[in-house]
Amino acid sequence: MKINFLATLLIGLVLTSCGPKIYKSTEFDTALSRHKKVAILPADVTTRLRPNEAKKVSAEQLDQMNEKTGLAIQDKMYSWFLRRSEKFQYTVSFQDITRTNALLKQAGIGYEDLGTKDRTELAQLLGVDAVLQNKSSMDKPMSDGAAVAVGVLFGVWGNTNSVQTTINIHDGKSGDLLWKYDYQASGSVGSSANNLVNALMRNASKKFPYSVK
């Protein structure tokens, strides 16, 4: 009990955050009525290392770490929706990420291409009505070169000084941004994809547009 209490207290201390910012398009309610299936893309991850850390890792290694982290966030977000669909209702279904990633691979669309691809084209390719993607930018996440190696191997990027993370929902028909949720956290929230997604979704779920009120 004592250990659990201390763990809870520690989490409360390290998951300090700024209040979220929400954007909702005037077209969202109209689009919402025809959205039936949503695809969750691999997260767009950017990592900014301190100068002394940047010297210890190649650009290729950093790209690998960002991709591993992006796929891990995608997986955790999909799992979050699956777990909560048993208790809470959503107005849409979420496409299995295995199918999403397989279709992207078959079309020759790599992780590095996702940021510049038209959302209408992606939605058509994936056979969905909307596309959801997380975007996360991490500042000074490593304490030393060893932490970088751990991140590359396991998708864990060590203690994070700051994480700016966003959920974007684009309409599959128009490609327009319909909903955007910005959330900033500091401390060790970025110690794993699971921690980051849990912190983000616990807050975003209160305003998530596809939730049945």
Buried (B, 14 or more C-beta within 10 A) or exposed (E): EEEEEEEEEEBEEBBEBEEBEEEBBEEBEEBBEEBEBBBBBBBBBBBBBBEEBBEBBEEEBBBBBBBBBBBBBBBBBBEBBEEBEEEEEBEBBBBEBEEBBEBBEEBEBEBEEBEEBEBBBBBEBBEBBBBBBBBBBBBBBBEEBEBBBBBBEBBBBBBBBBBBBBBBBBBBBBBBBBBBBBBBBBBBBBBBBBBBBBBBBEBBEEEBBBBEE
